[in-house]
């Protein structure tokens, strides 16, 4: 990925946008759609996003610096969950604009808890996602009216992160509230995260997608080695799990599941990095890692 610096030609507006919402409403899918590349991993399981991830889009009118945040946790209270919630509140406090994503099916108490976090005096835009899946479009008005009862929104935009429906309308609403100024990053920059971080995230995504309900929340990925050998990237990584039983499930019969995780993760890396990848994966039992402050710091959590 390109290093950030100031381009010669500046868009009229530039600023940061914190994408927030409860778990599993499509925040990361929307970020990838708006940036035009897969910079944030996705799955149908909650807690897929654990770190604050920055994605950049630059067009003739503005540079949008999106901050994808974890889904705000209202039920789980281990150290990992508290670190994820801090990432949400810190992003909202520092962003020029808040972009709250909700599901068109209706607001839940968890949505209302996130709406209550929106900083007073900062512009906020409400994106009603999956609007193309709602049979009765009056439901969108119900969602919008309920959200307005809790907080003030500068704009409310029905969208579809999956299809790109009303993407231009959302960008226009966001640009209106970005400050004037020079861009923060080069025009071709997509994210501030290094390839080492992106590699770990792609492996973790495959664990989320290819394993059962319990295992993903007790796993994390550590990159042990990331080396360039000419144009070939040689990557060795360890998947941490909480329990011995999780290790055997993740490895699978004859190592088949681990082989599939590695193959699909490697293919995604090659697509994003634009070059061949040699990937070696190991699984290690590390009970209690999600409640260990030292372990979380080593994994990049604040």
N, C-alpha and C positions, 0 to 999 in steps of 0.2 A: 504494500500500500504506500501511496505517496506521503512524504512528510509534509506537514502543514507549513505554509508560508503565504504571503500576500501576493495574489496575482496582479498583473499590470492593469487589467480592466476590472472595475468593481461593479457588482450589481448594485441596484439602488438601495436594497435593504438586506440586512443580514442579522441573524440572531439565533438564540437557542430555544428549542421547543421540547418540553418534557412530555413524553407520551406516557400516560398513566391510566390505571383502571384496575379492576379486580382481576384475579387470575382467569386466564382462558377466555378472554373476550376478543382476541385477535390483534393485540398490540404489536407483536413482533411481525406478524404477517403484514400488517399495515405499514410498518417501518420498511420492510423489504420492498413492498410495492412502491412506496414513495421514493426510496433511494434508487430502485432499479437493479438491485443485486441482493443476494442472500447474505446479509451481514449479521443477522440475528436468527438463532435456531428456533424451530417451531415444532410443536406436537399438540395433540389434543389433550394432553395431561397438564394440569396446573403445575406451577413452579418450574416450567421449562426455562424461562429466563430468570437467572439469579444475579446477574451483574448489570450495572448500568452500561449500556452499549451505545456508542455514538455512531450515527449514520448521517452522511452529508449529501445533500442534493443542491446543485447549482444550476440555475437557468438564467435567462436574460433579465429577469426581474429581481431575483433574490437568491441568497444562499441560505438554505434551511439547514440548521444543525440540530438534528433530532437526537434526543436522548431516550432510548428505550429503557424502561425501568421494569423491575420485577412486579408481578401482581401483588398488590398489597395484601398482607396476611392478617386475618382477624381471628384465626383459631389456633394456629400453631405458634408456640412461643420458645423454641430452642434458640440458641445463639445464631444459627444460620438464618432463621426467620427474622430475628430482630435486625440482623445486618442487612437483609433484603429490604425491610421496611425503612431503615435509615437511608438506603439508596433512593427510595421513592421520595421521602420528605426532603432530602438534600437537593434532589433534582428539581422539585417543585419550587423550592426556595430560591434557587439560582437561575432558573430559566426566565427568558423574556415572555414566553407564552406557555400556558399549560394546554395540552391536548388530551382531553379525557375521552376514553373509548368505552362505550357501553354496547350491550347487545340489544338489537332491535326487538327481541322477544319480550323485553321488559326489564325494569330495574329491580335489583335484589337489595336486601339490606347491606350486602358487601359493597355494592355500587354506591349506596348512599354514604357509607363510611368513607369512601375515597373522595366523593364530592365534598365532604366536610373538611378534607385536608387542603383543598385549593386555597392558596394564599389570597387574602383580601387585597384588593387594589391591583392585582396582576390580571391581565387579560386571559380568559380561558375560552377555548373552543370545544364544543361537544361534538364528537363524531359518533353517530349511531350506526354501528357496524352491522353487517349481514342484513342490510335493508332490502336486498334483493330476494331474501328468503321469507319475507313476511307477506302472507296472502292478503291480509287486511291492512292497507297502508295507513288507516286511521290509528293503528297501533303506534306508529312513529310519533304522532301528535301526543298520544298519551305519555310516551316516554319523555318527549321534550317538555311537556307541561310539568311532569313530576320533577324533572331535573331543575327546571326554573324555580320551583318552590324551595329548593335547597340552596341554590347558588345562582349568581348572575353569570350569564354566558354572552360573550361578544358575538358568537355565531353558533348556530346548530346546523350540522350538515349530515344528512343521511349518506352513507358510503357502503361500499363492499370492498374489503381488503383483498378478497379472493379474485374478484373480476376487474377491479379498478374503477367501478362505478363512482362517478362524481369526484374522481381524484383531482381534477382541475379546480373544481369548486372548493374543495378543502384547502388546496394550496393557496388559492386566492384569498380565502378567509384568514389563513395564517399570515400570509405576507402583509396584509393590511395592518397587522399589529406588531410586526418586527421593526426594530429601530433602523434608521438610516445609518449607513456606515460601510466601511470596506469589508470584504469577506475575510473570514478567519482561516480558510484553507484553500489549497489549490483546487481548480475547477474539476480535476479528475479524481480527487480524493473521495473515497466512499465511507471510510471509517478510520477512527484513530487507533483501533485495536490492532496489535501486531499479529502476524500469521501464527505465532506460537499459541496465542490465546484463541484465535479462530479455530485452530486445529483441535484444541481440547473441547471447544464447544460443539464442533461437528461430531466428535466421538460421543459426547454426552447426549446429543440429540438422538443418535441411533440407539443408545441404551433406552431412552425414553420411548422411542417408537417401537422397538422390537422386544421389549420385556413387559412383564405384567404390571399390575397396578402398584405393588408395594416397592419393588426394587428401585425404580428411578429416584425416589425421595431419599433413599439411603445410599446413594452413589455419588461420586465425584470423580473427575479426571485430572490427573497430573501428567504434564509433559516432562519426561525424564531426559529426552535428547531431541534437539531440533537442529539438524546440520544440513548445509548445502554441499552437495557433491556435484560440482558443475551446475547443471540445471535441475538435477534430481534433489528433492528434499527427502532426507532420511529422518523419520520421526519414530521415537519410541515413547510409549505412554502407558501409564498404569491407571486402571479403573479401580477406585476404592469402593468397597462395599462394607456394610455394617456387620453382616453375619455370614458364617461359613455356608449356610444353606443358600444364601443369595449368590455366592460365588459359583456353586455347582449349577444353579439355574442359569446364570448368565453365560457360563462356558457352554452349556448344552451338551447333548449327547455327541461324543466324539469331537467336541469343540466346534460343532456346526454353527451354533448361535454366535459365538465369538467371531468365527470366520465371516459370517454375514455382516456383523457390526463393523468389522474392519474393512470389508470390501466396500460397503456403502459409504462409510466415512471417507475412505481414500478417494472414491470417485467424486464426492462433493468437494474435497480439498483440491483435487486436480482441476475441477471446473472453475473454482474461485481463484486459485493461485496461478493458473495458466501454465502448469508444468507437471511432470511426473512426480509421484510420491511413493516412497517405500515406507509402509506403516507396520510397526510391530506393537502388539498389544499384550498386556499382562493384567491379571486380576489379583487384587490383594485385599485381605480382610483387615479393616481398621475400624473397630467398633468405637462408637461415640465421637467420630470425627466432627459431626455437625454441632456438637456442644463443646468443642475444644477451641478456645480462643487462639492458641498458638497454631493449631492446624488450619483454622480459617484464615489467619493472616498469611500463612504460607501459600494458601490457595487464592490469594488476591482479594479476600473480603476485608472490609474496613472494620 
